[in-house]
């Protein structure tokens, strides 16, 4: 079940958190809206596993801690820790640690830590890898290379390109290993030679991080007995 909750967290925190909401989280209405999205994504898991509904007190607790952690990041951590990528990583660590701790209170250790045991959990694990490669890593690159959002006007198309790159690379690593490495290398050389824009996601350094992360995720999944 941990894989389902991790996927719900990633969808809420990356796919369903646009830049406008990130900015609005400086105020309580933005924080509460994001918290509502986090809770909705967790409750939506009932559609694939009815056991989740019995965990409603845990999900409410996770949401409250998530909102508090985001408030701390926006109002404290961003000032205490530099560069901004550090509070970004700390924030994600807190969210994931909260999920593990909260679920550990109600689930047997064997169920919490074992590899996927059914098709739904296997699909969730693949979904986790794809969301990380296509959305979480590109956003991390933006926080790392453009913390002041100086290239915000170029961000939308750059994010679409990075999302496609992440999806393609992880798919190659998963399903076409013999051609994955040469295809990735050729693609990187072409994109580095003619970057689509000056946005950090389109620079050689940004693309290399996305390519490497997606390739590692795909290769790791391919080696797992799932």
C-alpha positions as CSV (number, residue, x, y, z in Angstrom):
1,X,0.0,0.0,0.0
2,X,3.0,2.3,0.5
3,X,3.4,2.5,-3.3
4,X,-0.1,3.8,-3.8
5,X,0.4,6.5,-1.2
6,X,3.8,7.5,-2.6
7,X,2.2,7.9,-6.0
8,X,-0.7,10.0,-4.6
9,X,1.9,12.2,-2.9
10,X,3.9,12.7,-6.1
11,X,0.8,13.5,-8.2
12,X,-0.4,16.1,-5.7
13,X,3.0,17.7,-5.1
14,X,4.2,17.8,-8.7
15,X,1.6,17.1,-11.3
16,X,-1.1,19.1,-9.6
17,X,0.9,21.9,-8.1
18,X,1.4,24.6,-10.8
19,X,3.7,27.6,-10.3
20,X,0.8,29.9,-9.4
21,X,-0.1,27.6,-6.5
22,X,3.5,27.4,-5.4
23,X,3.5,31.2,-5.1
24,X,0.1,31.3,-3.4
25,X,1.3,28.9,-0.7
26,X,2.9,32.0,0.9
27,X,-0.7,32.5,2.2
28,X,-3.0,30.2,4.1
29,X,-5.6,29.9,1.4
30,X,-2.9,28.5,-1.0
31,X,-1.6,26.1,1.7
32,X,-5.1,24.9,2.4
33,X,-5.9,24.5,-1.2
34,X,-2.8,22.4,-1.7
35,X,-3.6,20.4,1.4
36,X,-7.0,19.7,0.0
37,X,-5.4,18.4,-3.2
38,X,-3.1,16.2,-1.2
39,X,-6.0,14.7,0.7
40,X,-8.1,14.2,-2.4
41,X,-5.3,12.3,-4.1
42,X,-5.1,10.0,-1.1
43,X,-8.8,9.4,-0.8
44,X,-8.9,8.7,-4.5
45,X,-6.9,5.6,-3.8
46,X,-10.2,4.0,-2.6
47,X,-11.0,3.6,-6.3
48,X,-8.2,1.0,-6.6
49,X,-8.0,-0.4,-3.1
50,X,-11.1,-0.3,-0.8
51,X,-8.9,-0.9,2.3
52,X,-7.7,2.7,2.0
53,X,-11.0,4.1,3.3
54,X,-10.3,2.6,6.7
55,X,-7.2,4.7,6.9
56,X,-9.1,8.0,6.8
57,X,-7.8,9.3,10.2
58,X,-4.2,8.6,9.0
59,X,-4.8,10.4,5.8
60,X,-6.2,13.5,7.6
61,X,-3.1,13.4,9.9
62,X,-0.7,13.1,6.9
63,X,-2.5,16.1,5.3
64,X,-2.2,18.3,8.4
65,X,1.6,17.5,8.7
66,X,2.0,18.1,5.0
67,X,0.5,21.6,5.3
68,X,2.6,22.4,8.4
69,X,5.7,21.2,6.6
70,X,5.0,23.4,3.6
71,X,4.3,26.4,5.8
72,X,7.7,25.8,7.5
73,X,9.4,25.5,4.2
74,X,7.9,28.8,2.8
75,X,8.3,30.9,5.9
76,X,11.4,29.4,7.7
77,X,13.4,26.9,5.7
78,X,13.7,29.1,2.6
79,X,15.4,31.7,4.8
80,X,17.5,29.3,6.9
81,X,18.9,27.1,4.2
82,X,20.7,28.1,1.0
83,X,20.7,27.3,-1.9
84,X,16.9,26.8,-2.4
85,X,17.4,23.2,-3.5
86,X,18.2,22.3,0.1
87,X,14.8,23.2,1.6
88,X,13.2,21.6,-1.5
89,X,14.9,18.3,-0.7
90,X,14.2,18.7,3.0
91,X,10.5,19.3,2.3
92,X,10.3,16.1,0.2
93,X,12.1,14.1,2.8
94,X,9.6,15.3,5.5
95,X,6.6,14.4,3.3
96,X,7.9,10.9,2.4
97,X,9.1,10.2,6.0
98,X,5.6,11.2,7.3
99,X,4.0,8.8,4.9
100,X,6.2,5.9,6.0
101,X,5.8,6.7,9.7
102,X,2.0,7.2,9.5
103,X,1.4,4.0,7.5
104,X,3.8,2.2,9.8
105,X,1.5,2.9,12.7
106,X,-1.3,0.8,11.1
107,X,0.2,-1.6,8.7
108,X,2.4,-4.6,9.4
109,X,6.1,-4.1,8.6
110,X,6.0,-6.9,6.1
111,X,3.2,-5.2,4.1
112,X,5.0,-1.8,4.4
113,X,8.4,-2.8,3.1
114,X,7.9,-5.7,0.7
115,X,8.0,-5.3,-3.1
116,X,4.7,-5.0,-4.9
117,X,2.5,-8.1,-4.4
118,X,-0.2,-7.4,-6.9
119,X,-0.8,-5.7,-10.3
120,X,-2.2,-2.5,-8.7
121,X,1.0,-2.0,-6.6
122,X,3.2,-2.9,-9.6
123,X,1.5,-0.3,-11.7
124,X,1.8,2.2,-8.8
125,X,5.6,1.6,-8.7
126,X,5.9,2.2,-12.4
127,X,3.8,5.4,-12.0
128,X,6.1,6.6,-9.2
129,X,9.1,6.2,-11.5
130,X,7.4,8.0,-14.4
131,X,6.3,10.9,-12.3
132,X,9.7,11.3,-10.7
133,X,11.5,11.2,-14.1
134,X,9.0,13.4,-16.0
135,X,8.0,15.9,-13.3
136,X,9.8,15.8,-10.0
137,X,13.4,15.8,-11.4
138,X,12.7,18.6,-13.9
139,X,11.2,20.7,-11.1
140,X,14.2,20.0,-8.9
141,X,16.5,21.1,-11.8
142,X,14.5,24.4,-12.0
143,X,14.8,25.0,-8.3
144,X,18.5,24.2,-8.5
145,X,19.4,26.2,-11.6
146,X,16.7,29.0,-11.6
147,X,15.7,29.5,-8.0
148,X,14.6,33.1,-8.7
149,X,12.4,32.0,-11.7
150,X,14.2,34.4,-14.0
151,X,13.3,32.2,-17.0
152,X,9.6,31.7,-16.0
153,X,8.4,32.9,-19.4
154,X,10.2,30.0,-21.0
155,X,9.3,27.4,-18.4
156,X,6.1,25.9,-19.8
157,X,7.5,24.6,-23.1
158,X,10.8,23.7,-21.4
159,X,8.8,21.6,-18.9
160,X,6.9,19.9,-21.7
161,X,10.1,19.0,-23.5
162,X,11.7,17.7,-20.2
163,X,8.6,15.7,-19.5
164,X,8.7,14.0,-22.9
165,X,12.5,13.3,-22.5
166,X,11.9,11.7,-19.1
167,X,9.1,9.5,-20.4
168,X,11.0,8.5,-23.5
169,X,14.2,7.7,-21.6
170,X,12.6,5.7,-18.8
171,X,10.6,3.8,-21.4
172,X,13.7,3.0,-23.4
173,X,15.5,1.8,-20.3
174,X,12.5,-0.4,-19.4
175,X,11.4,-1.8,-22.7
176,X,14.2,-1.4,-25.2
177,X,17.4,-1.9,-23.3
178,X,19.6,-3.0,-26.3
179,X,19.1,0.4,-28.1
180,X,18.6,2.5,-24.9
181,X,22.1,3.6,-24.4
182,X,23.0,4.6,-28.0
183,X,19.6,6.3,-28.4
184,X,20.0,8.3,-25.2
185,X,23.6,9.4,-26.1
186,X,22.6,10.4,-29.7
187,X,19.6,12.3,-28.4
188,X,21.7,14.1,-25.8
189,X,24.4,15.1,-28.3
190,X,21.7,16.5,-30.7
191,X,19.9,18.5,-27.9
192,X,23.1,19.8,-26.4
193,X,24.3,21.0,-29.8
194,X,21.1,22.8,-30.5
195,X,19.3,23.6,-27.3
196,X,15.7,24.6,-27.7
197,X,16.0,27.6,-25.4
198,X,18.2,29.2,-22.7
199,X,15.9,27.8,-19.9
200,X,17.9,25.6,-17.4
201,X,15.9,22.5,-18.4
202,X,17.2,22.9,-22.0
203,X,20.8,23.4,-21.1
204,X,23.2,20.5,-21.3
205,X,23.6,20.3,-17.5
206,X,19.8,20.3,-17.0
207,X,19.2,17.7,-19.7
208,X,22.0,15.5,-18.4
209,X,20.4,15.3,-14.9
210,X,17.0,14.4,-16.4
211,X,18.5,11.8,-18.7
212,X,20.6,10.2,-16.0
213,X,17.7,10.1,-13.5
214,X,15.3,8.6,-16.0
215,X,17.8,6.0,-17.1
216,X,18.7,5.0,-13.6
217,X,15.0,4.7,-12.6
218,X,14.2,2.6,-15.7
219,X,17.2,0.4,-15.3
220,X,16.4,-0.2,-11.6
221,X,12.8,-1.1,-12.3
222,X,13.9,-3.5,-15.1
223,X,16.2,-5.3,-12.6
224,X,13.5,-5.6,-9.9
225,X,11.6,-8.9,-9.6
226,X,8.2,-7.2,-10.0
